Amino acid sequence: MLSNDIKNWINNSKQYFYTYLFSNNPSKSRIKLIADQLDLEFTYSGGKPSKKKLKKIIDKIPYSSNEIAIIGDRVFTDILVGNRLGMYTILVDSVDFYGKKIEKNNLQSIERYLAKIITGGLL
């Protein structure tokens, strides 16, 4: 079960904008379990940073890329695909199953460090 904080945030957000779960996780059953808890449509094995699958989702909804924000915890998947499609991008910290920030995330730290070098400190 997801934390109540996560469930509440998603449920409240639905009052203001369309929400869709787009994950690179290859486990359909895992992503479906999360999507069902949040009552969201979803895609698993999204293939980010490839644009192909995400573009198909965007083409089915009544919003253009520049009206969409992608929220993710990975620079070289979530943020990169969002930038490639002209979306707003929001980089967040990774959280555990209970919605608590993962304090020591080596992969995320490396990605952010490399992104700062590549962008000249813009990230």
TIMI-2910 file (N, C-alpha, C, CB; in pm, 1 decimal, decimal comma, always signed):
<rs>
+----------+----------+----------+----------+----------+----------+----------+----------+----------+----------+----------+----------+------+
!      n_x !      n_y !      n_z !     ca_x !     ca_y !     ca_z !      c_x !      c_y !      c_z !     cb_x !     cb_y !     cb_z ! resn !
+----------+----------+----------+----------+----------+----------+----------+----------+----------+----------+----------+----------+------+
!    +83,7 !   -119,4 !     +0,0 !     +0,0 !     +0,0 !     +0,0 !    +87,8 !   +125,2 !     +0,0 !    -95,0 !     +0,1 !   +122,1 !  Met !
!    +45,8 !   +221,8 !    -76,6 !   +114,1 !   +350,4 !    -77,8 !    +80,4 !   +428,3 !    +48,3 !    +76,1 !   +431,3 !   -202,9 !  Leu !
!   +166,2 !   +520,8 !    +82,7 !   +140,2 !   +603,9 !   +200,0 !    +17,6 !   +691,9 !   +175,4 !   +263,8 !   +690,9 !   +233,8 !  Ser !
!    -47,3 !   +728,8 !   +283,4 !   -162,2 !   +819,0 !   +273,3 !   -121,0 !   +955,6 !   +218,6 !   -229,0 !   +835,4 !   +410,3 !  Asn !
!     +2,3 !   +999,2 !   +249,0 !    +50,4 !  +1128,2 !   +196,5 !    +51,8 !  +1127,2 !    +43,8 !   +192,2 !  +1159,6 !   +250,6 !  Asp !
!   +101,9 !  +1019,0 !    -14,1 !   +106,9 !  +1008,8 !   -160,1 !    -33,9 !  +1001,4 !   -216,8 !   +188,8 !   +885,7 !   -203,8 !  Ile !
!   -116,3 !   +916,7 !   -159,4 !   -254,3 !   +903,3 !   -207,3 !   -328,3 !  +1036,5 !   -200,0 !   -329,3 !   +797,1 !   -125,5 !  Lys !
!   -314,3 !  +1105,3 !    -88,6 !   -382,7 !  +1233,3 !    -71,5 !   -334,1 !  +1336,8 !   -172,2 !   -362,4 !  +1285,4 !    +70,1 !  Asn !
!   -203,0 !  +1342,2 !   -195,9 !   -149,1 !  +1439,2 !   -290,8 !   -204,8 !  +1412,3 !   -429,8 !     +5,0 !  +1434,3 !   -292,7 !  Trp !
!   -201,1 !  +1287,3 !   -472,1 !   -251,8 !  +1252,9 !   -605,7 !   -401,5 !  +1282,0 !   -615,0 !   -224,2 !  +1103,9 !   -637,9 !  Ile !
!   -477,9 !  +1239,3 !   -516,3 !   -622,7 !  +1262,1 !   -519,8 !   -656,4 !  +1410,9 !   -521,7 !   -689,4 !  +1195,5 !   -399,9 !  Asn !
!   -585,3 !  +1489,5 !   -444,3 !   -607,7 !  +1635,3 !   -445,7 !   -567,8 !  +1696,0 !   -579,9 !   -528,4 !  +1703,2 !   -332,2 !  Asn !
!   -460,0 !  +1646,3 !   -637,4 !   -412,6 !  +1702,1 !   -764,7 !   -513,7 !  +1680,6 !   -876,8 !   -278,5 !  +1639,4 !   -803,3 !  Ser !
!   -591,2 !  +1574,2 !   -869,7 !   -689,7 !  +1544,1 !   -973,5 !   -796,9 !  +1652,3 !   -985,0 !   -755,3 !  +1410,3 !   -945,4 !  Lys !
!   -813,6 !  +1732,2 !   -880,6 !   -909,1 !  +1843,2 !   -886,1 !   -860,6 !  +1953,8 !   -980,1 !   -932,3 !  +1900,2 !   -745,5 !  Gln !
!   -729,7 !  +1957,7 !  -1002,9 !   -670,1 !  +2068,4 !  -1076,0 !   -611,3 !  +2030,3 !  -1210,8 !   -564,9 !  +2130,1 !   -993,5 !  Tyr !
!   -570,6 !  +1905,3 !  -1226,6 !   -512,1 !  +1864,4 !  -1353,8 !   -523,2 !  +1713,6 !  -1375,3 !   -366,2 !  +1907,1 !  -1360,3 !  Phe !
!   -513,0 !  +1676,8 !  -1502,5 !   -515,1 !  +1536,8 !  -1543,6 !   -385,2 !  +1471,4 !  -1498,3 !   -533,9 !  +1523,2 !  -1698,3 !  Tyr !
!   -394,2 !  +1354,0 !  -1441,5 !   -277,0 !  +1284,1 !  -1390,2 !   -268,9 !  +1145,3 !  -1451,8 !   -281,4 !  +1275,0 !  -1236,4 !  Thr !
!   -150,1 !  +1106,7 !  -1494,4 !   -126,8 !   +979,2 !  -1561,0 !     +3,8 !   +921,6 !  -1506,8 !   -121,5 !   +995,8 !  -1717,3 !  Tyr !
!     +7,4 !   +791,9 !  -1482,4 !   +128,5 !   +726,1 !  -1432,3 !   +203,5 !   +663,8 !  -1549,7 !    +93,6 !   +617,6 !  -1325,0 !  Leu !
!   +322,7 !   +716,1 !  -1577,3 !   +405,1 !   +668,3 !  -1688,5 !   +537,3 !   +621,3 !  -1630,4 !   +427,0 !   +780,3 !  -1797,4 !  Phe !
!   +557,7 !   +490,4 !  -1627,5 !   +672,7 !   +433,0 !  -1558,0 !   +761,3 !   +352,2 !  -1651,0 !   +626,2 !   +345,9 !  -1443,8 !  Ser !
!   +890,3 !   +351,8 !  -1622,3 !   +983,4 !   +264,4 !  -1691,6 !   +986,3 !   +124,7 !  -1630,6 !  +1122,2 !   +324,6 !  -1689,6 !  Asn !
!   +926,1 !   +106,7 !  -1515,6 !   +928,1 !    -23,4 !  -1449,4 !   +865,8 !   -128,3 !  -1541,5 !   +852,7 !    -17,7 !  -1313,6 !  Asn !
!   +934,3 !   -242,9 !  -1561,3 !   +883,9 !   -344,8 !  -1654,1 !   +773,7 !   -434,2 !  -1597,1 !   +997,0 !   -430,7 !  -1698,6 !  Pro !
!   +744,0 !   -420,0 !  -1469,6 !   +644,4 !   -507,2 !  -1406,2 !   +504,2 !   -447,6 !  -1417,5 !   +679,9 !   -530,5 !  -1258,4 !  Ser !
!   +425,2 !   -503,8 !  -1508,3 !   +288,8 !   -455,4 !  -1525,1 !   +210,2 !   -470,1 !  -1394,9 !   +218,5 !   -531,1 !  -1638,7 !  Lys !
!   +227,9 !   -582,3 !  -1324,9 !   +150,9 !   -605,1 !  -1201,7 !   +186,4 !   -502,8 !  -1094,4 !   +175,5 !   -746,9 !  -1148,5 !  Ser !
!   +313,7 !   -466,3 !  -1083,0 !   +354,4 !   -366,4 !   -981,9 !   +295,6 !   -229,1 !  -1014,5 !   +509,3 !   -356,9 !   -973,6 !  Arg !
!   +308,6 !   -185,8 !  -1140,1 !   +259,5 !    -53,7 !  -1178,0 !   +106,8 !    -50,5 !  -1174,0 !   +310,4 !    -15,2 !  -1318,4 !  Ile !
!    +42,9 !   -159,4 !  -1212,9 !   -103,6 !   -166,6 !  -1205,3 !   -150,9 !   -157,3 !  -1060,1 !   -154,8 !   -297,7 !  -1269,5 !  Lys !
!    -79,9 !   -221,8 !   -969,0 !   -114,8 !   -214,9 !   -826,9 !   -111,7 !    -69,8 !   -778,2 !    -18,1 !   -301,8 !   -742,8 !  Leu !
!     -8,3 !     +2,6 !   -815,1 !     +3,5 !   +143,5 !   -775,8 !   -105,2 !   +226,2 !   -843,5 !   +143,6 !   +199,0 !   -811,8 !  Ile !
!   -122,2 !   +206,3 !   -973,6 !   -222,9 !   +282,2 !  -1048,8 !   -362,9 !   +257,4 !   -994,2 !   -217,7 !   +245,4 !  -1197,5 !  Ala !
!   -392,0 !   +133,2 !   -957,9 !   -524,1 !   +100,9 !   -902,2 !   -547,0 !   +171,9 !   -769,3 !   -538,7 !    -50,5 !   -883,5 !  Asp !
!   -443,1 !   +178,3 !   -686,5 !   -456,1 !   +247,8 !   -557,6 !   -484,6 !   +396,2 !   -576,7 !   -328,8 !   +230,0 !   -474,4 !  Gln !
!   -435,9 !   +451,0 !   -686,7 !   -450,1 !   +594,6 !   -713,3 !   -558,9 !   +624,9 !   -815,0 !   -318,9 !   +651,3 !   -762,0 !  Leu !
!   -621,7 !   +521,2 !   -866,3 !   -724,7 !   +533,6 !   -969,8 !   -672,4 !   +614,6 !  -1088,9 !   -851,9 !   +599,9 !   -911,7 !  Asp !
!   -559,0 !   +567,7 !  -1143,2 !   -494,1 !   +635,3 !  -1255,6 !   -478,9 !   +540,7 !  -1373,7 !   -356,9 !   +690,2 !  -1213,9 !  Leu !
!   -484,6 !   +597,4 !  -1493,5 !   -441,6 !   +523,6 !  -1610,8 !   -289,9 !   +514,2 !  -1602,5 !   -489,1 !   +592,4 !  -1744,8 !  Glu !
!   -232,2 !   +412,9 !  -1670,6 !    -88,2 !   +395,5 !  -1655,9 !    -25,0 !   +330,9 !  -1778,4 !    -58,6 !   +312,2 !  -1533,5 !  Phe !
!   +106,1 !   +348,3 !  -1786,4 !   +191,0 !   +279,2 !  -1881,1 !   +308,2 !   +223,3 !  -1802,5 !   +238,5 !   +373,8 !  -1996,9 !  Thr !
!   +341,7 !    +97,6 !  -1826,5 !   +461,8 !    +37,7 !  -1768,1 !   +560,6 !    +15,4 !  -1883,5 !   +428,6 !    -98,6 !  -1691,3 !  Tyr !
!   +686,3 !    -11,4 !  -1852,1 !   +791,4 !    -26,8 !  -1954,9 !   +788,7 !    +90,6 !  -2053,3 !   +773,3 !   -160,8 !  -2031,8 !  Ser !
!   +788,4 !   +210,1 !  -1998,7 !   +773,8 !   +331,5 !  -2080,1 !   +887,6 !   +360,5 !  -2175,4 !   +757,6 !   +446,8 !  -1991,7 !  Gly !
!  +1005,9 !   +308,7 !  -2146,6 !  +1118,7 !   +328,4 !  -2236,9 !  +1182,2 !   +465,4 !  -2233,5 !  +1075,9 !   +301,3 !  -2372,7 !  Gly !
!  +1156,2 !   +543,8 !  -2129,0 !  +1218,3 !   +676,3 !  -2119,5 !  +1370,3 !   +659,7 !  -2117,3 !  +1168,7 !   +752,9 !  -1991,9 !  Lys !
!  +1446,9 !   +740,6 !  -2185,0 !  +1413,0 !   +870,6 !  -2239,7 !  +1361,0 !   +868,4 !  -2384,1 !  +1532,0 !   +957,7 !  -2232,5 !  Pro !
!  +1333,5 !   +751,4 !  -2439,5 !  +1272,4 !   +747,4 !  -2572,2 !  +1138,1 !   +819,6 !  -2567,9 !  +1254,6 !   +600,6 !  -2620,9 !  Ser !
!  +1105,7 !   +891,7 !  -2673,7 !   +982,5 !   +970,2 !  -2679,8 !   +862,7 !   +888,7 !  -2729,6 !  +1003,0 !  +1090,3 !  -2769,5 !  Lys !
!   +886,2 !   +775,3 !  -2790,5 !   +784,4 !   +703,6 !  -2866,5 !   +656,6 !   +673,8 !  -2787,3 !   +841,9 !   +575,3 !  -2916,9 !  Lys !
!   +666,9 !   +603,8 !  -2676,4 !   +547,2 !   +565,7 !  -2600,0 !   +480,0 !   +685,8 !  -2534,4 !   +583,5 !   +463,3 !  -2493,6 !  Lys !
!   +558,8 !   +777,9 !  -2483,2 !   +501,2 !   +896,1 !  -2418,7 !   +429,6 !   +983,3 !  -2520,8 !   +610,4 !   +977,2 !  -2346,8 !  Leu !
!   +485,2 !   +995,0 !  -2639,3 !   +421,0 !  +1072,8 !  -2745,7 !   +284,6 !  +1013,5 !  -2781,3 !   +511,2 !  +1077,8 !  -2870,8 !  Lys !
!   +272,2 !   +882,0 !  -2781,4 !   +143,3 !   +816,9 !  -2809,3 !    +39,2 !   +853,7 !  -2702,9 !   +160,8 !   +663,1 !  -2815,5 !  Lys !
!    +80,5 !   +863,4 !  -2578,3 !    -11,1 !   +902,7 !  -2470,1 !    -52,5 !  +1048,1 !  -2489,8 !    +55,6 !   +883,1 !  -2329,8 !  Ile !
!    +44,2 !  +1133,5 !  -2517,1 !    +15,4 !  +1276,0 !  -2536,2 !    -82,2 !  +1295,5 !  -2651,9 !   +145,8 !  +1354,9 !  -2562,3 !  Ile !
!    -65,8 !  +1218,6 !  -2757,2 !   -154,0 !  +1231,2 !  -2873,5 !   -298,2 !  +1191,1 !  -2842,0 !   -101,2 !  +1146,1 !  -2987,8 !  Asp !
!   -320,5 !  +1115,0 !  -2735,7 !   -455,1 !  +1068,3 !  -2699,3 !   -527,3 !  +1161,3 !  -2601,9 !   -446,3 !   +930,5 !  -2638,6 !  Lys !
!   -455,7 !  +1255,8 !  -2543,4 !   -517,7 !  +1344,4 !  -2444,3 !   -531,3 !  +1484,8 !  -2503,3 !   -434,0 !  +1348,0 !  -2312,4 !  Ile !
!   -622,5 !  +1564,5 !  -2447,9 !   -648,3 !  +1697,6 !  -2507,7 !   -551,5 !  +1807,2 !  -2463,0 !   -788,0 !  +1741,0 !  -2474,2 !  Pro !
!   -424,3 !  +1772,2 !  -2451,9 !   -323,0 !  +1870,1 !  -2411,5 !   -203,0 !  +1857,2 !  -2503,7 !   -280,8 !  +1850,2 !  -2262,7 !  Tyr !
!   -136,9 !  +1967,7 !  -2529,4 !    -13,6 !  +1962,6 !  -2607,7 !   +104,5 !  +1952,2 !  -2511,2 !     +0,1 !  +2088,4 !  -2700,3 !  Ser !
!   +218,3 !  +1915,6 !  -2563,9 !   +337,4 !  +1895,9 !  -2480,7 !   +370,0 !  +2016,4 !  -2393,9 !   +455,8 !  +1863,9 !  -2567,6 !  Ser !
!   +350,8 !  +2137,6 !  -2448,7 !   +386,0 !  +2257,3 !  -2371,3 !   +282,9 !  +2290,9 !  -2263,6 !   +401,8 !  +2375,6 !  -2464,3 !  Asn !
!   +177,6 !  +2209,4 !  -2251,0 !    +79,0 !  +2225,5 !  -2143,8 !    +91,0 !  +2114,3 !  -2039,3 !    -62,7 !  +2227,3 !  -2202,1 !  Glu !
!   +193,6 !  +2031,6 !  -2051,8 !   +209,6 !  +1914,0 !  -1967,4 !   +337,0 !  +1925,6 !  -1885,0 !   +212,1 !  +1786,1 !  -2052,3 !  Ile !
!   +330,7 !  +1879,8 !  -1762,1 !   +449,5 !  +1869,7 !  -1676,9 !   +475,1 !  +1722,2 !  -1648,2 !   +431,6 !  +1950,9 !  -1543,5 !  Ala !
!   +600,1 !  +1685,2 !  -1653,9 !   +639,5 !  +1551,2 !  -1612,7 !   +713,4 !  +1565,4 !  -1480,2 !   +728,7 !  +1480,1 !  -1722,0 !  Ile !
!   +672,3 !  +1486,5 !  -1383,9 !   +733,3 !  +1488,1 !  -1251,1 !   +809,7 !  +1357,9 !  -1236,7 !   +625,8 !  +1505,5 !  -1136,5 !  Ile !
!   +938,1 !  +1367,5 !  -1206,8 !  +1016,6 !  +1245,9 !  -1194,3 !  +1139,0 !  +1264,2 !  -1108,1 !  +1057,5 !  +1197,5 !  -1328,9 !  Gly !
!  +1197,8 !  +1151,7 !  -1072,0 !  +1315,4 !  +1155,2 !   -984,9 !  +1444,1 !  +1119,4 !  -1057,6 !  +1295,9 !  +1061,5 !   -869,0 !  Asp !
!  +1437,7 !  +1104,6 !  -1190,0 !  +1556,1 !  +1066,6 !  -1266,5 !  +1584,5 !  +1169,0 !  -1375,9 !  +1538,1 !   +926,8 !  -1327,7 !  Arg !
!  +1706,2 !  +1221,2 !  -1374,6 !  +1746,5 !  +1323,2 !  -1470,9 !  +1752,6 !  +1266,5 !  -1612,1 !  +1882,0 !  +1382,1 !  -1432,4 !  Val !
!  +1815,4 !  +1150,1 !  -1627,7 !  +1842,2 !  +1098,4 !  -1761,1 !  +1731,4 !  +1009,9 !  -1816,0 !  +1969,5 !  +1022,1 !  -1759,8 !  Phe !
!  +1618,2 !  +1007,5 !  -1750,8 !  +1500,1 !   +939,6 !  -1805,4 !  +1383,8 !  +1038,6 !  -1805,3 !  +1464,4 !   +810,4 !  -1722,4 !  Thr !
!  +1331,6 !  +1069,5 !  -1688,8 !  +1213,4 !  +1154,9 !  -1675,5 !  +1236,0 !  +1296,4 !  -1729,3 !  +1171,7 !  +1162,3 !  -1530,1 !  Asp !
!  +1337,9 !  +1361,2 !  -1680,8 !  +1362,7 !  +1500,7 !  -1717,7 !  +1407,5 !  +1510,4 !  -1863,9 !  +1469,3 !  +1563,2 !  -1624,6 !  Ile !
!  +1490,1 !  +1417,8 !  -1906,6 !  +1537,9 !  +1419,8 !  -2045,1 !  +1423,5 !  +1401,8 !  -2144,3 !  +1642,6 !  +1310,5 !  -2066,5 !  Leu !
!  +1335,2 !  +1303,7 !  -2121,9 !  +1224,3 !  +1284,4 !  -2216,4 !  +1130,1 !  +1404,6 !  -2213,7 !  +1146,4 !  +1154,8 !  -2183,1 !  Val !
!  +1107,1 !  +1460,4 !  -2095,9 !  +1022,6 !  +1579,8 !  -2087,6 !  +1080,2 !  +1695,4 !  -2167,4 !  +1004,6 !  +1621,6 !  -1942,7 !  Gly !
!  +1209,9 !  +1717,0 !  -2154,6 !  +1276,0 !  +1823,9 !  -2230,4 !  +1270,3 !  +1796,4 !  -2380,0 !  +1421,9 !  +1839,3 !  -2185,4 !  Asn !
!  +1288,1 !  +1671,6 !  -2418,3 !  +1286,6 !  +1635,3 !  -2560,6 !  +1148,8 !  +1658,6 !  -2622,5 !  +1327,8 !  +1488,4 !  -2578,7 !  Arg !
!  +1043,1 !  +1651,0 !  -2541,2 !   +907,4 !  +1671,5 !  -2591,5 !   +854,2 !  +1812,2 !  -2564,9 !   +814,7 !  +1570,5 !  -2529,4 !  Leu !
!   +936,3 !  +1899,9 !  -2508,4 !   +894,1 !  +2037,4 !  -2483,5 !   +799,6 !  +2051,9 !  -2366,1 !   +829,1 !  +2092,6 !  -2605,0 !  Gly !
!   +808,9 !  +1960,4 !  -2270,0 !   +722,5 !  +1962,8 !  -2152,2 !   +789,8 !  +2040,3 !  -2039,2 !   +688,8 !  +1819,1 !  -2106,4 !  Met !
!   +710,6 !  +2084,0 !  -1943,9 !   +766,1 !  +2133,3 !  -1818,5 !   +820,6 !  +2011,8 !  -1745,4 !   +658,6 !  +2210,7 !  -1731,8 !  Tyr !
!   +931,3 !  +2027,6 !  -1677,2 !   +989,1 !  +1915,7 !  -1603,5 !  +1008,4 !  +1953,5 !  -1457,5 !  +1122,8 !  +1872,5 !  -1665,8 !  Thr !
!   +976,9 !  +1859,3 !  -1371,1 !   +989,2 !  +1880,9 !  -1227,1 !  +1068,3 !  +1764,1 !  -1169,7 !   +848,3 !  +1893,9 !  -1158,1 !  Ile !
!  +1189,2 !  +1792,3 !  -1123,5 !  +1275,1 !  +1690,5 !  -1064,5 !  +1249,8 !  +1684,9 !   -914,7 !  +1424,7 !  +1719,4 !  -1094,1 !  Leu !
!  +1214,8 !  +1567,9 !   -866,6 !  +1186,2 !  +1549,3 !   -724,4 !  +1282,8 !  +1447,3 !   -666,3 !  +1039,5 !  +1504,1 !   -702,6 !  Val !
!  +1292,0 !  +1444,9 !   -534,7 !  +1372,2 !  +1344,3 !   -467,4 !  +1301,3 !  +1209,5 !   -473,9 !  +1399,4 !  +1384,9 !   -321,0 !  Asp !
!  +1379,6 !  +1103,5 !   -475,7 !  +1323,1 !   +968,5 !   -470,7 !  +1261,9 !   +946,7 !   -333,2 !  +1431,7 !   +860,1 !   -501,3 !  Ser !
!  +1151,8 !   +869,4 !   -331,7 !  +1087,6 !   +834,8 !   -205,1 !  +1075,5 !   +683,1 !   -195,5 !   +947,7 !   +902,6 !   -192,7 !  Val !
!  +1063,3 !   +635,5 !    -73,3 !  +1044,5 !   +492,4 !    -53,1 !   +896,5 !   +457,7 !    -62,5 !  +1102,0 !   +448,1 !    +83,2 !  Asp !
!   +863,7 !   +334,0 !    -35,3 !   +726,3 !   +284,9 !    -46,0 !   +630,5 !   +361,4 !    +44,5 !   +721,2 !   +137,2 !    -12,3 !  Phe !
!   +684,0 !   +421,8 !   +150,4 !   +600,6 !   +493,3 !   +246,8 !   +593,6 !   +643,0 !   +219,3 !   +652,6 !   +470,3 !   +386,3 !  Tyr !
!   +658,5 !   +686,3 !   +111,4 !   +653,8 !   +827,0 !    +75,0 !   +759,5 !   +912,1 !   +142,4 !   +520,6 !   +881,5 !   +107,0 !  Gly !
!   +854,4 !   +848,9 !   +208,4 !   +961,7 !   +922,8 !   +275,9 !  +1082,0 !   +936,2 !   +183,6 !  +1002,7 !   +852,6 !   +407,6 !  Lys !
!  +1145,6 !  +1052,1 !   +186,5 !  +1261,9 !  +1078,2 !   +102,4 !  +1370,9 !   +974,9 !   +128,9 !  +1315,7 !  +1220,3 !   +126,8 !  Lys !
!  +1427,8 !   +923,6 !    +21,7 !  +1543,1 !   +834,4 !    +32,9 !  +1665,4 !   +923,4 !    +47,6 !  +1556,0 !   +737,5 !    -92,1 !  Ile !
!  +1725,1 !   +920,6 !   +164,9 !  +1834,4 !  +1013,3 !   +194,7 !  +1960,6 !   +984,4 !   +114,7 !  +1866,4 !  +1008,5 !   +341,5 !  Glu !
!  +1992,1 !   +858,3 !    +93,5 !  +2116,3 !   +821,0 !    +24,9 !  +2080,0 !   +748,5 !   -104,2 !  +2207,3 !   +731,2 !   +116,0 !  Lys !
!  +2070,1 !   +824,5 !   -212,8 !  +2039,1 !   +767,0 !   -343,3 !  +2157,9 !   +794,7 !   -434,2 !  +1905,8 !   +826,2 !   -403,0 !  Asn !
!  +2248,3 !   +698,3 !   -440,8 !  +2373,2 !   +718,3 !   -515,2 !  +2349,4 !   +745,4 !   -663,0 !  +2462,4 !   +597,2 !   -500,0 !  Asn !
!  +2258,5 !   +672,3 !   -724,7 !  +2232,6 !   +691,4 !   -867,5 !  +2180,4 !   +831,8 !   -895,6 !  +2132,4 !   +587,1 !   -918,0 !  Leu !
!  +2085,5 !   +877,4 !   -813,9 !  +2031,7 !  +1011,3 !   -833,2 !  +2140,3 !  +1117,2 !   -810,1 !  +1912,5 !  +1035,0 !   -738,5 !  Gln !
!  +2225,4 !  +1096,6 !   -712,2 !  +2334,3 !  +1191,5 !   -686,0 !  +2430,3 !  +1201,0 !   -804,8 !  +2411,5 !  +1150,2 !   -559,8 !  Ser !
!  +2463,4 !  +1086,8 !   -862,6 !  +2553,1 !  +1085,0 !   -979,1 !  +2486,9 !  +1154,4 !  -1097,9 !  +2591,5 !   +939,5 !  -1016,7 !  Ile !
!  +2359,2 !  +1122,8 !  -1122,3 !  +2287,5 !  +1186,4 !  -1233,1 !  +2283,2 !  +1337,6 !  -1217,7 !  +2145,8 !  +1131,5 !  -1242,9 !  Glu !
!  +2251,8 !  +1384,6 !  -1099,7 !  +2244,5 !  +1529,6 !  -1077,6 !  +2380,8 !  +1595,4 !  -1094,5 !  +2189,4 !  +1559,7 !   -937,9 !  Arg !
!  +2484,4 !  +1529,4 !  -1047,5 !  +2620,0 !  +1582,1 !  -1062,5 !  +2657,3 !  +1593,0 !  -1210,3 !  +2721,3 !  +1492,5 !   -988,3 !  Tyr !
!  +2633,2 !  +1485,7 !  -1286,3 !  +2663,4 !  +1487,5 !  -1428,8 !  +2579,1 !  +1591,5 !  -1503,3 !  +2640,6 !  +1349,2 !  -1488,8 !  Leu !
!  +2453,2 !  +1603,3 !  -1466,6 !  +2365,7 !  +1701,6 !  -1531,3 !  +2416,2 !  +1843,3 !  -1505,2 !  +2220,3 !  +1686,5 !  -1481,0 !  Ala !
!  +2467,1 !  +1871,0 !  -1386,7 !  +2521,3 !  +2003,6 !  -1356,9 !  +2643,3 !  +2032,4 !  -1443,0 !  +2557,7 !  +2015,0 !  -1208,2 !  Lys !
!  +2726,8 !  +1931,7 !  -1463,3 !  +2844,3 !  +1949,8 !  -1548,3 !  +2800,3 !  +1977,0 !  -1692,3 !  +2936,6 !  +1825,0 !  -1542,1 !  Ile !
!  +2707,0 !  +1896,3 !  -1742,2 !  +2660,7 !  +1907,6 !  -1880,4 !  +2591,8 !  +2041,2 !  -1906,5 !  +2565,9 !  +1793,3 !  -1913,3 !  Ile !
!  +2511,3 !  +2085,5 !  -1810,3 !  +2433,7 !  +2208,4 !  -1829,8 !  +2506,3 !  +2332,8 !  -1781,6 !  +2301,6 !  +2197,4 !  -1758,8 !  Thr !
!  +2627,2 !  +2317,2 !  -1733,4 !  +2700,2 !  +2433,1 !  -1682,5 !  +2640,1 !  +2487,2 !  -1554,2 !  +2703,6 !  +2542,1 !  -1786,6 !  Gly !
!  +2579,9 !  +2399,7 !  -1474,8 !  +2524,2 !  +2439,6 !  -1346,4 !  +2381,4 !  +2486,5 !  -1350,8 !  +2606,0 !  +2545,2 !  -1289,1 !  Gly !
!  +2312,2 !  +2470,9 !  -1463,8 !  +2174,0 !  +2515,3 !  -1474,9 !  +2075,8 !  +2424,7 !  -1401,6 !  +2135,4 !  +2524,2 !  -1619,2 !  Leu !
!  +2116,7 !  +2305,0 !  -1368,8 !  +2026,7 !  +2212,8 !  -1299,8 !  +2051,6 !  +2215,7 !  -1151,0 !  +2043,1 !  +2070,8 !  -1353,0 !  Leu !
+----------+----------+----------+----------+----------+----------+----------+----------+----------+----------+----------+----------+------+
</rs>
